[in-house]
Amino acid sequence: MANSKAYFAFRIEGMTCDGCARHVTKALEAVPGVERAEVGSWKSGRAVVISSPEVSSETVMEAVRKAGYAAVLLERRSLEAEKQIPSTGAGFDLMIIGGGSAAFAAAIKAAELGARVAIIEKGVIGGTCVNIGCVPSKTLIKAAELCYQSAYPHFEGLTACPPPSDWQRVVAQKDELVAALRQEKYVHVAGQYPNITIFKGEAKFAGRRQVILNGETYSPGKIVIATGSLPWAPPIPGLQEAGYIDSTQALSLSELPDSLIIIGAGSIGLEFAQLFARFGVRVMVLEGQAHLAAAQEPEIGEAITRYFEEEKIRVCLNARIEGVARQRGRYVVSAHIDGKVQECEAARVMVATGRRPNTAHLGLESAGIQTGLKGEIVVNEQLQTSNPDIYAAGDCIGEPMYVYVAAYAGGIAAENALRGVGRVYDLTALPAVTFTDPQIATVGFTERQARERGFLVKSLRLDLSNVPRAVASRDTRGLIKLVAAEDTGRLLGAHVLAADAGEVIQEATLAIRFGLTIEDLVNTFHPYLTMVEGLKLAALTFAKDVTKLSCCAA
Ligand SMILES: Cc1cc2nc3c(=O)[nH]c(=O)nc-3n(C[C@H](O)[C@H](O)[C@H](O)COP(=O)(O)OP(=O)(O)OC[C@H]3O[C@@H](n4cnc5c(N)ncnc54)[C@H](O)[C@@H]3O)c2cc1C
């Protein structure tokens, strides 16, 4: 057949870093007739190549050898067979369980491949991000920021919390935005693909390829599980009896409490702590670790603690919660803080101790699908579960739980399920942002992680008082920390605490992904009076004292 393709899988030997993986990818892509080459990560030691049928495995292996590595052929097959997407009596080539971001990405990819697709959603279409996650939380955070800045334009001399603003109106505006985006980005989008059908109902497995929905059994060609995650609370004595709110309820409180205790200070805990404090709620954060944002560089945790305390948010670190009780309509949390048990009282308690994959009621056992300790569906690097006909994507496969990761995974899962093309799920250079003010944004290794991986490391920290954008904006809160390989100068990690850190981090993400060095950052133009210029200044600090430079880092 004129347009048939060849699929190869190779084991690649000799790769020791992400740069090696990129060299091998380039070498593979340069082979005449190769249409696509993917090397998941150097650790995976695997490459997948899709090419025209006349390309031989020897030619590909020779190209890898010339690049300085060795390739061993694991599999070669024709992709002709996959052109006929499997279909069954039920009429669906792909059934997707869940109707959030991973599911939509999978459905659109599958529809583009010509498959007939079913999405099954038991709740509200669109899933977490648009309904109860990214969108509503970020719009409330923006509203809180505006309210706070209008009360305290210069963030100085703060002695009391700003007055509560019109919370109900803000929540109503948030609900309008959510409804509009859900309609535009999910309902309308699905309507543009005639081969996507959306079912309402709860799906459950009844066999290796049988799904029960609303009393009917379906046997689709392939299945993608994209059931997301749910807020998780640790087994704290008295917590369930006393009751608490999670992030979903916090987004829609009918009225603001006068005070709030937040247990847990990861991204969600931090974002909500500042959000409510800025609406005038007295907020206390109880964190079991030694720093806020414990997964980040300690400098960032220390700085954000300081800024929170400046906003009158009470931060208790190394807190061990002993119990929660309800007394006279209020909540009392007993916790070991600073070596003694303290009783902390508030009108509400919010638990923000992470999320767990939503997989408990799917009947996964009957489909032969394995799960891990936290209920996450176990997948290989192509997102295939222990049942070869079933793939999984998004929060239900565990950390990292971000919407852009879920959407990326959904597309890969659908393509691999329908075409068997072996696309690899590759999380190299994954940026992450916490939407506090200032924002926390990171990519790559922390200094400690880099050392643990055996790198000889050089690192430095630049305070934002050295960055003209921050000075001009009269907000010099924050810092930039860069981690680089001592020998090559390659950037290994970037950690930014700054207004707009989420924008700044993208340059560092590209730099890490494409193996750039500190020198490359220094030698690249950065517009004056932008926050991203701070990255260049931080890079320059490896060689120079930036306080002795004129403007534009000259
Ligand atoms: C407060 C908050 C803020 C966040 N902010 C950000 C952010 O700023 N940036 C970011 O990248 N990420 C953010 N996230 C994370 C992000 O929202 C998730 O990672 C992402 O939405 C997960 O997408 P998903 O498709 O895997 O799951 P979901 O979007 O949760 O979709 C799963 C869907 O499956 C349905 N379902 C479950 N079981 C069944 C069943 N048996 N049958 C049928 N349907 C079923 C559920 O009802 C749900 O709608 C945030 C999350 C929260 C909670």
The ligand as an SDF file (V2000), in Angstrom:
LIG
                    3D

 53 58  0  0  0  0  0  0  0  0999 V2000
   -8.1110   23.8890   43.1960 C   0  0  0  0  0  0  0  0  0  0  0  0
   -7.2730   23.3380   42.0580 C   0  0  0  0  0  0  0  0  0  0  0  0
   -6.4820   24.2100   41.3110 C   0  0  0  0  0  0  0  0  0  0  0  0
   -5.7390   23.7050   40.2560 C   0  0  0  0  0  0  0  0  0  0  0  0
   -4.9650   24.5850   39.5400 N   0  0  0  0  0  0  0  0  0  0  0  0
   -4.2370   24.1500   38.5090 C   0  0  0  0  0  0  0  0  0  0  0  0
   -3.4600   25.0490   37.7270 C   0  0  0  0  0  0  0  0  0  0  0  0
   -3.4410   26.2490   37.9750 O   0  0  0  0  0  0  0  0  0  0  0  0
   -2.7410   24.5460   36.6980 N   0  0  0  0  0  0  0  0  0  0  0  0
   -2.7430   23.2110   36.4040 C   0  0  0  0  0  0  0  0  0  0  0  0
   -2.0680   22.8070   35.4660 O   0  0  0  0  0  0  0  0  0  0  0  0
   -3.4660   22.3320   37.1260 N   0  0  0  0  0  0  0  0  0  0  0  0
   -4.2170   22.7620   38.1590 C   0  0  0  0  0  0  0  0  0  0  0  0
   -4.9690   21.8700   38.8800 N   0  0  0  0  0  0  0  0  0  0  0  0
   -4.9200   20.4380   38.5200 C   0  0  0  0  0  0  0  0  0  0  0  0
   -5.7840   20.1400   37.2900 C   0  0  0  0  0  0  0  0  0  0  0  0
   -7.0590   20.7080   37.4490 O   0  0  0  0  0  0  0  0  0  0  0  0
   -5.8950   18.6270   37.0830 C   0  0  0  0  0  0  0  0  0  0  0  0
   -4.5860   18.0970   37.0210 O   0  0  0  0  0  0  0  0  0  0  0  0
   -6.6160   18.2650   35.7920 C   0  0  0  0  0  0  0  0  0  0  0  0
   -7.8250   18.9650   35.6740 O   0  0  0  0  0  0  0  0  0  0  0  0
   -6.8660   16.7480   35.7380 C   0  0  0  0  0  0  0  0  0  0  0  0
   -7.5260   16.4100   34.5560 O   0  0  0  0  0  0  0  0  0  0  0  0
   -8.0730   14.9100   34.3180 P   0  0  0  0  0  0  0  0  0  0  0  0
   -8.6810   14.9120   32.9670 O   0  0  0  0  0  0  0  0  0  0  0  0
   -7.0250   13.9380   34.6480 O   0  0  0  0  0  0  0  0  0  0  0  0
   -9.2080   14.7110   35.4250 O   0  0  0  0  0  0  0  0  0  0  0  0
  -10.5600   15.5120   35.6540 P   0  0  0  0  0  0  0  0  0  0  0  0
  -10.5560   16.8270   34.9780 O   0  0  0  0  0  0  0  0  0  0  0  0
  -10.7870   15.5050   37.1180 O   0  0  0  0  0  0  0  0  0  0  0  0
  -11.6600   14.6360   34.9270 O   0  0  0  0  0  0  0  0  0  0  0  0
  -12.0590   13.4090   35.4150 C   0  0  0  0  0  0  0  0  0  0  0  0
  -13.5440   13.2680   35.1850 C   0  0  0  0  0  0  0  0  0  0  0  0
  -13.8920   11.8810   35.2760 O   0  0  0  0  0  0  0  0  0  0  0  0
  -15.1880   11.7790   35.7930 C   0  0  0  0  0  0  0  0  0  0  0  0
  -15.3590   10.4160   36.3060 N   0  0  0  0  0  0  0  0  0  0  0  0
  -14.7170    9.8510   37.3570 C   0  0  0  0  0  0  0  0  0  0  0  0
  -15.1150    8.5520   37.4910 N   0  0  0  0  0  0  0  0  0  0  0  0
  -16.0040    8.3040   36.5070 C   0  0  0  0  0  0  0  0  0  0  0  0
  -16.7560    7.1750   36.1160 C   0  0  0  0  0  0  0  0  0  0  0  0
  -16.6450    6.0220   36.7710 N   0  0  0  0  0  0  0  0  0  0  0  0
  -17.5930    7.2760   35.0700 N   0  0  0  0  0  0  0  0  0  0  0  0
  -17.7070    8.4500   34.3890 C   0  0  0  0  0  0  0  0  0  0  0  0
  -17.0150    9.5580   34.7120 N   0  0  0  0  0  0  0  0  0  0  0  0
  -16.1770    9.4900   35.7460 C   0  0  0  0  0  0  0  0  0  0  0  0
  -15.2230   12.8550   36.8680 C   0  0  0  0  0  0  0  0  0  0  0  0
  -16.5470   13.2400   37.1600 O   0  0  0  0  0  0  0  0  0  0  0  0
  -14.3990   13.9790   36.2180 C   0  0  0  0  0  0  0  0  0  0  0  0
  -15.2150   14.9380   35.5850 O   0  0  0  0  0  0  0  0  0  0  0  0
   -5.7590   22.3300   39.9320 C   0  0  0  0  0  0  0  0  0  0  0  0
   -6.5660   21.4610   40.6780 C   0  0  0  0  0  0  0  0  0  0  0  0
   -7.3160   21.9540   41.7170 C   0  0  0  0  0  0  0  0  0  0  0  0
   -8.1860   21.0040   42.5040 C   0  0  0  0  0  0  0  0  0  0  0  0
  1  2  1  0
  2  3  1  0
  2 52  2  0
  3  4  2  0
  4  5  1  0
  4 50  1  0
  5  6  2  0
  6  7  1  0
  6 13  1  0
  7  8  2  0
  7  9  1  0
  9 10  1  0
 10 11  2  0
 10 12  1  0
 12 13  2  0
 13 14  1  0
 14 15  1  0
 14 50  1  0
 15 16  1  0
 16 17  1  0
 16 18  1  0
 18 19  1  0
 18 20  1  0
 20 21  1  0
 20 22  1  0
 22 23  1  0
 23 24  1  0
 24 25  2  0
 24 26  1  0
 24 27  1  0
 27 28  1  0
 28 29  2  0
 28 30  1  0
 28 31  1  0
 31 32  1  0
 32 33  1  0
 33 34  1  0
 33 48  1  0
 34 35  1  0
 35 36  1  0
 35 46  1  0
 36 37  1  0
 36 45  1  0
 37 38  2  0
 38 39  1  0
 39 40  1  0
 39 45  2  0
 40 41  1  0
 40 42  2  0
 42 43  1  0
 43 44  2  0
 44 45  1  0
 46 47  1  0
 46 48  1  0
 48 49  1  0
 50 51  2  0
 51 52  1  0
 52 53  1  0
M  END
$$$$
